[in-house]
Amino acid sequence: MTTAAPAPNSETVPTDTPLVGIIMGSQSDLKIMTAAAELLRQFGVPFELTLVSAHRTPHRLVEYAENARKRGLRVLIAGGGGAAHLPGMVASFTTLPVIGVPINSATSIHGLDSILSMLQMPAGVPVATVALDGAANAAVLATQILALNNARLQDALEKYRTSLKDKVMRTIEELRKGGLNDD
């Protein structure tokens, strides 16, 4: 009788191995995409952050996407402005989940072109798309995916949600004390 090896999960991967790859097409996207890195760091999720241009470094894009799983990555977050080909092209070269972050760049049509290029992917090549400039939500979604088999990350997400609720409740109390309500 043979026994199967345990399924690999985030808890068995060495902590220095990045689990999330954050990529963007140009340095101008860094200001937005840094929000994903900051939140992943807060959750304790190892990540890498780099540039991969669909148009200027297409061979790097293919190499990055095709080797991401072998290097231990479990989720990719790809940001792009304008035509935003990066998330879709990366998704076409990997079966890892790809989360697209449409970026409102100086050359975009108020970000609408970026949003549509990520939403309108062909069948079989999905890109999970967050809101315009929504890199923080991309980090939350990536962590939720990893937390499916990682109790520590489940706890981190619960604490994060509680902190969001607590912040709203503090604001409600401040408004109440400030006499801005009719009650």
N, CA, C and O of each residue as an XYZ file, in Angstrom:
732
protein
N       0.837     -1.186      0.000
C       0.000      0.000      0.000
C       0.879      1.245      0.000
O       1.819      1.351      0.788
N       0.570      2.176     -0.880
C       1.328      3.420     -0.925
C       0.506      4.526     -0.296
O      -0.723      4.536     -0.367
N       1.203      5.438      0.310
C       0.511      6.589      0.886
C       0.901      7.818      0.101
O       2.055      7.995     -0.290
N      -0.059      8.638     -0.113
C       0.190      9.869     -0.865
C       0.889     10.876      0.030
O       0.629     10.953      1.231
N       1.760     11.628     -0.565
C       2.412     12.707      0.170
C       1.376     13.774      0.469
O       0.425     13.946     -0.293
N       1.549     14.492      1.566
C       0.580     15.544      1.859
C       0.565     16.584      0.742
O       1.589     16.882      0.128
N      -0.601     17.113      0.504
C      -0.733     18.147     -0.527
C       0.079     19.361     -0.114
O       0.051     19.761      1.050
N       0.804     19.953     -1.063
C       1.574     21.144     -0.707
C       0.624     22.272     -0.339
O      -0.422     22.446     -0.963
N       0.993     23.021      0.661
C       0.195     24.189      1.017
C       1.119     25.288      1.496
O       2.325     25.088      1.641
N       0.547     26.431      1.734
C       1.344     27.591      2.106
C       2.108     27.370      3.396
O       3.177     27.948      3.592
N       1.569     26.534      4.284
C       2.231     26.326      5.561
C       3.489     25.473      5.430
O       4.347     25.510      6.312
N       3.617     24.699      4.335
C       4.794     23.850      4.174
C       5.878     24.503      3.322
O       6.972     23.952      3.192
N       5.598     25.648      2.749
C       6.575     26.347      1.926
C       7.459     27.183      2.845
O       6.947     27.868      3.730
N       8.780     27.142      2.653
C       9.658     27.959      3.494
C       9.234     29.427      3.457
O       8.827     29.939      2.415
N       9.334     30.098      4.609
C       8.834     31.467      4.701
C       9.595     32.450      3.820
O       9.077     33.523      3.509
N      10.807     32.107      3.415
C      11.544     33.027      2.555
C      11.183     32.849      1.082
O      11.643     33.617      0.237
N      10.369     31.848      0.767
C       9.931     31.633     -0.608
C       8.723     32.512     -0.881
O       7.704     32.365     -0.206
N       8.800     33.420     -1.845
C       7.628     34.249     -2.145
C       6.447     33.388     -2.588
O       6.607     32.469     -3.391
N       5.270     33.690     -2.062
C       4.045     33.001     -2.453
C       3.238     33.819     -3.445
O       2.438     33.278     -4.208
N       3.455     35.129     -3.427
C       2.724     36.034     -4.316
C       3.732     36.818     -5.144
O       4.708     37.354     -4.619
N       3.480     36.874     -6.430
C       4.276     37.716     -7.315
C       3.475     38.955     -7.655
O       2.360     38.859     -8.169
N       4.037     40.118     -7.371
C       3.408     41.391     -7.735
C       4.198     41.938     -8.910
O       5.388     42.229     -8.791
N       3.528     42.075    -10.041
C       4.215     42.568    -11.235
C       3.447     43.738    -11.828
O       2.232     43.860    -11.672
N       4.187     44.581    -12.502
C       3.592     45.743    -13.165
C       4.386     46.027    -14.416
O       5.538     45.614    -14.548
N       3.756     46.740    -15.336
C       4.380     46.991    -16.622
C       5.423     48.085    -16.629
O       6.326     48.069    -17.466
N       5.321     49.036    -15.717
C       6.293     50.129    -15.715
C       6.438     50.710    -14.317
O       5.616     50.470    -13.432
N       7.496     51.475    -14.144
C       7.775     52.077    -12.846
C       6.665     53.036    -12.423
O       6.447     53.235    -11.228
N       5.968     53.626    -13.380
C       4.889     54.555    -13.036
C       3.743     53.857    -12.302
O       2.941     54.520    -11.644
N       3.655     52.529    -12.406
C       2.612     51.762    -11.714
C       2.978     51.465    -10.261
O       2.135     51.019     -9.483
N       4.225     51.710     -9.902
C       4.727     51.329     -8.579
C       3.959     51.999     -7.445
O       3.695     51.369     -6.421
N       3.601     53.262     -7.616
C       2.897     53.987     -6.550
C       1.608     53.258     -6.165
O       1.287     53.156     -4.981
N       0.877     52.757     -7.143
C      -0.372     52.029     -6.885
C      -0.077     50.641     -6.336
O      -0.682     50.227     -5.348
N       0.840     49.923     -6.960
C       1.082     48.520     -6.622
C       1.761     48.333     -5.267
O       1.717     47.242     -4.699
N       2.386     49.381     -4.749
C       3.001     49.309     -3.427
C       1.964     48.986     -2.355
O       2.295     48.365     -1.345
N       0.720     49.399     -2.560
C      -0.337     49.105     -1.582
C      -0.514     47.602     -1.398
O      -0.781     47.143     -0.288
N      -0.370     46.836     -2.466
C      -0.470     45.373     -2.361
C       0.686     44.833     -1.529
O       0.490     43.975     -0.668
N       1.878     45.329     -1.786
C       3.053     44.867     -1.042
C       2.922     45.180      0.445
O       3.235     44.339      1.289
N       2.464     46.375      0.764
C       2.328     46.766      2.167
C       1.332     45.880      2.904
O       1.580     45.481      4.042
N       0.212     45.570      2.268
C      -0.799     44.742      2.921
C      -0.347     43.284      3.032
O      -0.591     42.638      4.051
N       0.306     42.764      1.997
C       0.844     41.402      2.091
C       1.864     41.308      3.223
O       1.899     40.319      3.955
N       2.686     42.335      3.360
C       3.668     42.360      4.454
C       2.944     42.341      5.804
O       3.355     41.636      6.726
N       1.862     43.123      5.913
C       1.074     43.160      7.150
C       0.493     41.776      7.470
O       0.452     41.378      8.635
N       0.051     41.050      6.455
C      -0.506     39.707      6.649
C       0.576     38.644      6.870
O       0.270     37.518      7.262
N       1.823     38.997      6.623
C       2.908     38.027      6.767
C       3.020     37.081      5.587
O       3.465     35.943      5.734
N       2.614     37.556      4.411
C       2.685     36.748      3.193
C       3.954     37.118      2.437
O       4.106     38.273      2.039
N       4.870     36.177      2.226
C       6.072     36.483      1.458
C       5.725     36.766     -0.006
O       4.907     36.068     -0.606
N       6.347     37.782     -0.562
C       6.039     38.194     -1.931
C       7.293     38.705     -2.610
O       8.313     38.962     -1.970
N       7.192     38.844     -3.909
C       8.225     39.523     -4.689
C       7.531     40.602     -5.501
O       6.348     40.485     -5.819
N       8.257     41.637     -5.832
C       7.715     42.762     -6.582
C       8.706     43.099     -7.684
O       9.885     43.324     -7.410
N       8.236     43.137     -8.934
C       9.154     43.400    -10.042
C       8.403     43.964    -11.242
O       7.173     43.979    -11.277
N       9.167     44.424    -12.216
C       8.604     44.909    -13.478
C       8.647     43.797    -14.516
O       9.646     43.089    -14.649
N       7.550     43.656    -15.246
C       7.453     42.724    -16.370
C       6.591     43.433    -17.405
O       5.373     43.510    -17.242
N       7.187     43.939    -18.443
C       6.434     44.677    -19.453
C       5.979     43.750    -20.576
O       6.785     43.051    -21.191
N       4.672     43.760    -20.830
C       4.127     42.930    -21.912
C       4.672     43.368    -23.263
O       4.802     42.551    -24.175
N       4.991     44.654    -23.400
C       5.406     45.186    -24.699
C       6.911     45.382    -24.828
O       7.464     45.201    -25.913
N       7.584     45.751    -23.739
C       9.016     46.029    -23.812
C       9.881     44.820    -23.473
O      11.018     44.712    -23.934
N       9.333     43.905    -22.660
C      10.094     42.700    -22.294
C       9.198     41.459    -22.428
O       8.975     40.752    -21.445
N       8.690     41.193    -23.626
C       7.756     40.067    -23.786
C       8.372     38.708    -23.456
O       7.679     37.828    -22.946
N       9.655     38.526    -23.738
C      10.286     37.240    -23.419
C      10.386     37.053    -21.904
O      10.233     35.942    -21.396
N      10.644     38.149    -21.192
C      10.663     38.100    -19.722
C       9.277     37.741    -19.196
O       9.161     36.981    -18.235
N       8.233     38.271    -19.807
C       6.865     37.955    -19.404
C       6.611     36.454    -19.506
O       6.111     35.839    -18.565
N       6.954     35.872    -20.645
C       6.738     34.435    -20.852
C       7.531     33.629    -19.825
O       6.992     32.710    -19.207
N       8.798     33.966    -19.642
C       9.648     33.238    -18.690
C       9.097     33.364    -17.272
O       9.038     32.380    -16.535
N       8.699     34.566    -16.897
C       8.179     34.793    -15.544
C       6.920     33.959    -15.303
O       6.820     33.255    -14.299
N       5.975     34.040    -16.216
C       4.699     33.340    -16.050
C       4.872     31.823    -16.083
O       4.288     31.113    -15.265
N       5.665     31.331    -17.018
C       5.830     29.882    -17.152
C       6.586     29.259    -15.984
O       6.399     28.076    -15.696
N       7.426     30.023    -15.314
C       8.232     29.487    -14.217
C       7.739     29.886    -12.828
O       8.337     29.493    -11.827
N       6.680     30.646    -12.756
C       6.191     31.142    -11.464
C       5.869     30.007    -10.496
O       6.283     30.048     -9.337
N       5.145     29.009    -10.953
C       4.769     27.888    -10.071
C       6.015     27.125     -9.607
O       6.114     26.759     -8.435
N       6.952     26.887    -10.508
C       8.175     26.150    -10.154
C       8.968     26.881     -9.076
O       9.650     26.256     -8.263
N       8.873     28.194     -9.075
C       9.610     28.995     -8.096
C       8.866     29.124     -6.768
O       9.360     29.761     -5.838
N       7.672     28.518     -6.676
C       6.934     28.522     -5.413
C       5.811     29.531     -5.323
O       5.088     29.562     -4.327
N       5.650     30.359     -6.348
C       4.555     31.325     -6.321
C       3.224     30.591     -6.402
O       3.113     29.559     -7.064
N       2.209     31.133     -5.719
C       0.877     30.523     -5.711
C      -0.183     31.435     -6.318
O      -1.215     30.960     -6.794
N       0.068     32.746     -6.302
C      -0.872     33.736     -6.837
C      -0.054     34.854     -7.460
O       1.008     35.216     -6.953
N      -0.555     35.401     -8.567
C       0.096     36.544     -9.207
C      -0.847     37.736     -9.184
O      -2.040     37.606     -9.457
N      -0.302     38.893     -8.856
C      -1.033     40.157     -8.922
C      -0.353     40.969    -10.007
O       0.837     41.271     -9.913
N      -1.115     41.324    -11.044
C      -0.536     42.044    -12.184
C      -1.277     43.356    -12.393
O      -2.490     43.369    -12.602
N      -0.546     44.448    -12.335
C      -1.140     45.762    -12.537
C      -0.798     46.306    -13.903
O       0.298     46.090    -14.420
N      -1.749     47.012    -14.480
C      -1.497     47.606    -15.782
C      -2.426     48.765    -16.069
O      -3.591     48.767    -15.671
N      -1.890     49.751    -16.768
C      -2.691     50.889    -17.196
C      -2.843     50.879    -18.702
O      -2.215     50.075    -19.391
N      -3.663     51.758    -19.207
C      -3.888     51.832    -20.649
C      -4.503     50.553    -21.167
O      -5.504     50.079    -20.630
N      -3.911     49.990    -22.211
C      -4.431     48.753    -22.796
C      -4.298     47.577    -21.834
O      -5.029     46.595    -21.957
N      -3.384     47.664    -20.891
C      -3.238     46.700    -19.791
C      -3.186     45.249    -20.256
O      -3.971     44.415    -19.804
N      -2.266     44.958    -21.150
C      -2.133     43.590    -21.649
C      -1.452     42.646    -20.659
O      -1.595     41.429    -20.773
N      -0.721     43.187    -19.698
C       0.076     42.349    -18.797
C      -0.735     41.269    -18.073
O      -0.374     40.096    -18.173
N      -1.805     41.598    -17.354
C      -2.519     40.537    -16.625
C      -3.031     39.419    -17.532
O      -2.881     38.244    -17.200
N      -3.621     39.759    -18.649
C      -4.157     38.750    -19.554
C      -3.086     37.892    -20.190
O      -3.256     36.681    -20.324
N      -1.992     38.504    -20.579
C      -0.907     37.727    -21.180
C      -0.270     36.798    -20.150
O       0.047     35.651    -20.464
N      -0.083     37.276    -18.938
C       0.459     36.413    -17.887
C      -0.488     35.241    -17.652
O      -0.046     34.098    -17.537
N      -1.783     35.521    -17.582
C      -2.775     34.454    -17.367
C      -2.743     33.420    -18.485
O      -3.065     32.253    -18.262
N      -2.359     33.841    -19.683
C      -2.325     32.894    -20.801
C      -1.134     31.938    -20.729
O      -1.113     30.921    -21.421
N      -0.142     32.261    -19.894
C       1.052     31.416    -19.783
C       1.157     30.667    -18.458
O       2.161     29.998    -18.216
N       0.145     30.763    -17.593
C       0.173     30.052    -16.313
C      -1.236     29.642    -15.924
O      -2.220     30.241    -16.360
N      -1.314     28.611    -15.095
C      -2.609     28.237    -14.530
C      -2.754     28.734    -13.093
O      -3.746     28.429    -12.431
N      -1.780     29.490    -12.610
C      -1.916     30.115    -11.299
C      -3.012     31.175    -11.359
O      -3.259     31.742    -12.423
N      -3.674     31.454    -10.233
C      -4.632     32.560    -10.228
C      -3.914     33.875    -10.516
O      -2.866     34.164     -9.937
N      -4.487     34.661    -11.410
C      -3.954     35.986    -11.737
C      -5.003     37.014    -11.339
O      -6.153     36.950    -11.773
N      -4.588     37.960    -10.508
C      -5.462     39.044    -10.081
C      -5.002     40.299    -10.797
O      -3.858     40.727    -10.640
N      -5.889     40.887    -11.580
C      -5.554     42.083    -12.334
C      -5.929     43.346    -11.583
O      -7.010     43.445    -11.003
N      -5.022     44.308    -11.603
C      -5.270     45.618    -11.003
C      -5.256     46.650    -12.121
O      -4.183     47.029    -12.590
N      -6.432     47.115    -12.561
C      -6.450     48.168    -13.571
C      -5.946     49.476    -12.951
O      -6.343     49.849    -11.847
N      -5.074     50.154    -13.678
C      -4.461     51.379    -13.163
C      -4.874     52.558    -14.029
O      -4.825     52.502    -15.257
N      -5.278     53.617    -13.361
C      -5.665     54.844    -14.048
C      -4.400     55.632    -14.370
O      -3.957     56.459    -13.574
N      -3.832     55.375    -15.520
C      -2.576     56.017    -15.911
C      -2.850     57.302    -16.687
O      -3.980     57.585    -17.084
N      -1.796     58.059    -16.886
C      -1.916     59.327    -17.612
C      -2.359     59.121    -19.053
O      -2.945     60.018    -19.658
N      -2.083     57.947    -19.603
C      -2.428     57.687    -21.002
C      -3.710     56.873    -21.163
O      -4.086     56.518    -22.280
N      -4.380     56.577    -20.051
C      -5.591     55.754    -20.151
C      -6.836     56.632    -20.295
O      -6.781     57.853    -20.149
N      -7.929     55.987    -20.579
C      -9.216     56.675    -20.706
C      -9.905     56.587    -19.347
O     -10.880     55.855    -19.180
N      -9.384     57.341    -18.382
C      -9.873     57.327    -17.006
C      -9.894     55.912    -16.428
O     -10.703     55.609    -15.551
N      -9.009     55.052    -16.915
C      -8.900     53.687    -16.422
C      -9.875     52.699    -17.040
O      -9.756     51.493    -16.825
N     -10.839     53.198    -17.808
C     -11.847     52.314    -18.394
C     -11.228     51.293    -19.343
O     -11.629     50.130    -19.348
N     -10.256     51.719    -20.143
C      -9.595     50.787    -21.061
C      -8.896     49.665    -20.297
O      -8.925     48.509    -20.717
N      -8.268     50.013    -19.173
C      -7.594     49.005    -18.351
C      -8.600     48.019    -17.764
O      -8.384     46.808    -17.796
N      -9.687     48.541    -17.234
C     -10.720     47.682    -16.637
C     -11.270     46.713    -17.674
O     -11.354     45.510    -17.424
N     -11.643     47.232    -18.831
C     -12.260     46.385    -19.850
C     -11.303     45.330    -20.381
O     -11.723     44.212    -20.681
N     -10.024     45.665    -20.502
C      -9.079     44.669    -21.023
C      -8.914     43.498    -20.060
O      -8.578     42.392    -20.481
N      -9.147     43.733    -18.782
C      -9.043     42.647    -17.804
C     -10.362     41.890    -17.652
O     -10.371     40.672    -17.474
N     -11.459     42.611    -17.725
C     -12.771     41.965    -17.575
C     -13.142     41.097    -18.769
O     -13.779     40.056    -18.607
N     -12.753     41.513    -19.953
C     -13.199     40.849    -21.175
C     -12.209     39.796    -21.667
O     -11.863     39.766    -22.848
N     -11.761     38.945    -20.772
C     -10.838     37.875    -21.150
C     -11.612     36.731    -21.802
O     -12.779     36.505    -21.482
N     -10.960     36.010    -22.718
C     -11.644     34.888    -23.366
C     -11.866     33.726    -22.394
O     -11.186     33.608    -21.374
N     -12.819     32.887    -22.731
C     -13.123     31.715    -21.906
C     -11.869     30.870    -21.701
O     -11.109     30.627    -22.638
N     -11.669     30.432    -20.476
C     -10.543     29.567    -20.156
C      -9.285     30.283    -19.718
O      -8.333     29.641    -19.274
N      -9.259     31.607    -19.834
C      -8.079     32.389    -19.432
C      -8.560     33.551    -18.556
O      -8.519     34.706    -18.980
N      -9.014     33.245    -17.337
C      -9.581     34.299    -16.499
C      -8.528     35.181    -15.842
O      -7.409     34.752    -15.558
N      -8.923     36.423    -15.612
C      -8.177     37.348    -14.770
C      -9.181     37.864    -13.743
O     -10.155     38.521    -14.108
N      -8.953     37.572    -12.466
C      -9.809     38.112    -11.407
C      -9.467     39.586    -11.289
O      -8.325     39.938    -10.993
N     -10.437     40.445    -11.518
C     -10.164     41.872    -11.611
C     -10.743     42.620    -10.420
O     -11.910     42.445    -10.071
N      -9.916     43.454     -9.801
C     -10.358     44.293     -8.689
C     -10.652     45.692     -9.221
O     -10.531     45.942    -10.420
N     -11.030     46.586     -8.347
C     -11.397     47.947     -8.735
C     -10.199     48.724     -9.284
O      -9.046     48.339     -9.088
N     -10.493     49.801     -9.960
C      -9.473     50.699    -10.487
C      -8.544     51.132     -9.352
O      -8.997     51.618     -8.316
N      -7.248     50.951     -9.560
C      -6.220     51.267     -8.563
C      -6.397     50.452     -7.273
O      -5.948     50.882     -6.211
N      -7.037     49.297     -7.353
C      -7.382     48.493     -6.184
C      -6.336     47.477     -5.771
O      -6.666     46.320     -5.514
N      -5.090     47.887     -5.704
C      -4.015     46.953     -5.348
C      -4.185     46.378     -3.946
O      -3.829     45.224     -3.711
N      -4.720     47.158     -3.011
C      -4.927     46.637     -1.654
C      -5.924     45.482     -1.674
O      -5.701     44.466     -1.015
N      -7.013     45.621     -2.417
C      -7.980     44.522     -2.508
C      -7.379     43.314     -3.215
O      -7.742     42.178     -2.910
N      -6.478     43.543     -4.141
C      -5.791     42.421     -4.790
C      -4.987     41.637     -3.758
O      -4.942     40.408     -3.806
N      -4.356     42.341     -2.832
C      -3.599     41.669     -1.769
C      -4.528     40.891     -0.847
O      -4.197     39.785     -0.419
N      -5.684     41.461     -0.542
C      -6.655     40.751      0.298
C      -7.122     39.486     -0.415
O      -7.179     38.418      0.194
N      -7.456     39.596     -1.697
C      -7.915     38.429     -2.454
C      -6.820     37.361     -2.538
O      -7.099     36.173     -2.371
N      -5.597     37.773     -2.792
C      -4.486     36.813     -2.840
C      -4.341     36.094     -1.501
O      -4.116     34.884     -1.460
N      -4.471     36.836     -0.419
C      -4.364     36.239      0.912
C      -5.536     35.300      1.179
O      -5.356     34.253      1.800
N      -6.725     35.658      0.720
C      -7.878     34.763      0.876
C      -7.646     33.440      0.144
O      -7.997     32.376      0.653
N      -7.061     33.507     -1.033
C      -6.758     32.287     -1.789
C      -5.761     31.434     -1.016
O      -5.950     30.226     -0.875
N      -4.707     32.055     -0.519
C      -3.695     31.319      0.241
C      -4.249     30.794      1.562
O      -3.810     29.751      2.047
N      -5.207     31.506      2.145
C      -5.772     31.128      3.443
C      -6.686     29.913      3.363
O      -7.082     29.373      4.397
N      -7.023     29.478      2.169
C      -7.878     28.296      2.039
C      -7.278     27.082      2.736
O      -8.005     26.197      3.187
N      -5.953     27.040      2.823
C      -5.300     25.929      3.521
C      -4.206     26.436      4.463
O      -3.156     25.810      4.613
N      -4.470     27.575      5.090
C      -3.483     28.153      5.987
C      -4.210     28.876      7.121
O      -4.712     29.985      6.938
N      -4.262     28.245      8.283
C      -4.995     28.795      9.425
C      -4.420     30.133      9.888
O      -5.172     31.015     10.300
N      -3.101     30.294      9.825
C      -2.494     31.561     10.254
C      -2.997     32.713      9.404
O      -3.294     33.790      9.921
N      -3.093     32.489      8.093
C      -3.590     33.547      7.215
C      -5.083     33.780      7.404
O      -5.552     34.912      7.277
N      -5.833     32.729      7.705
C      -7.256     32.904      8.016
C      -7.412     33.824      9.219
O      -8.258     34.719      9.219
N      -6.595     33.601     10.243
C      -6.633     34.452     11.433
C      -6.241     35.888     11.102
O      -6.862     36.833     11.588
N      -5.213     36.051     10.279
C      -4.773     37.397      9.894
C      -5.883     38.143      9.163
O      -6.082     39.337      9.386
N      -6.604     37.447      8.295
C      -7.718     38.076      7.578
C      -8.848     38.455      8.530
O      -9.444     39.523      8.393
N      -9.144     37.586      9.492
C     -10.189     37.897     10.481
C      -9.809     39.144     11.280
O     -10.645     40.018     11.509
N      -8.556     39.222     11.699
C      -8.092     40.395     12.451
C      -8.175     41.652     11.594
O      -8.554     42.717     12.081
N      -7.823     41.529     10.333
C      -7.895     42.668      9.416
C      -9.338     43.156      9.287
O      -9.602     44.354      9.387
N     -10.270     42.229      9.063
C     -11.685     42.598      8.945
C     -12.193     43.247     10.232
O     -12.953     44.215     10.190
N     -11.771     42.709     11.367
C     -12.173     43.291     12.648
C     -11.634     44.703     12.778
O     -12.329     45.587     13.278
N     -10.396     44.928     12.332
C      -9.815     46.277     12.416
C     -10.580     47.259     11.532
O     -10.734     48.426     11.893
N     -11.059     46.796     10.381
C     -11.860     47.670      9.511
C     -13.179     48.029     10.189
O     -13.607     49.183     10.158
N     -13.820     47.035     10.800
C     -15.080     47.272     11.509
C     -14.850     48.228     12.675
O     -15.625     49.163     12.876
N     -13.787     47.995     13.442
C     -13.491     48.842     14.595
C     -13.254     50.288     14.180
O     -13.662     51.212     14.884
N     -12.604     50.487     13.052
C     -12.356     51.844     12.563
C     -13.676     52.551     12.253
O     -13.847     53.722     12.592
N     -14.600     51.851     11.619
C     -15.912     52.435     11.321
C     -16.649     52.752     12.618
O     -17.252     53.817     12.745
N     -16.604     51.838     13.575
C     -17.304     52.055     14.840
C     -16.717     53.249     15.597
O     -17.463     54.004     16.220
N     -15.402     53.429     15.554
C     -14.788     54.599     16.194
C     -15.263     55.884     15.528
O     -15.542     56.873     16.204
N     -15.352     55.867     14.212
C     -15.819     57.051     13.486
C     -17.270     57.355     13.838
O     -17.632     58.517     14.024
N     -18.099     56.325     13.931
C     -19.502     56.518     14.321
C     -19.571     57.156     15.702
O     -20.354     58.079     15.926
N     -18.755     56.666     16.622
C     -18.747     57.216     17.978
C     -18.263     58.670     17.981
O     -18.812     59.505     18.699
N     -17.245     58.969     17.188
C     -16.758     60.350     17.096
C     -17.834     61.275     16.540
O     -17.992     62.398     17.018
N     -18.567     60.820     15.547
C     -19.662     61.626     14.993
C     -20.761     61.834     16.031
O     -21.318     62.926     16.144
N     -21.067     60.791     16.781
C     -22.099     60.891     17.809
C     -21.684     61.894     18.880
O     -22.483     62.734     19.295
N     -20.439     61.806     19.323
C     -19.949     62.713     20.357
C     -19.841     64.142     19.852
O     -19.961     65.091     20.626
N     -19.616     64.293     18.568
C     -19.475     65.622     17.989
C     -20.791     66.347     17.795
O     -20.810     67.493     17.345
N     -21.892     65.691     18.129
C     -23.200     66.330     18.023
C     -23.692     66.510     16.604
O     -24.540     67.364     16.347
N     -23.181     65.727     15.689
C     -23.593     65.869     14.297
C     -24.827     65.051     13.959
O     -25.340     65.138     12.844
N     -25.313     64.255     14.910
C     -26.506     63.447     14.684
C     -27.703     64.086     15.365
O     -27.542     64.858     16.311
N     -28.882     63.776     14.899
C     -30.109     64.317     15.476
C     -30.587     63.537     16.694
O     -31.478     64.008     17.402
N     -30.025     62.360     16.962
C     -30.550     61.548     18.074
C     -30.041     61.956     19.421
O     -30.408     61.353     20.429
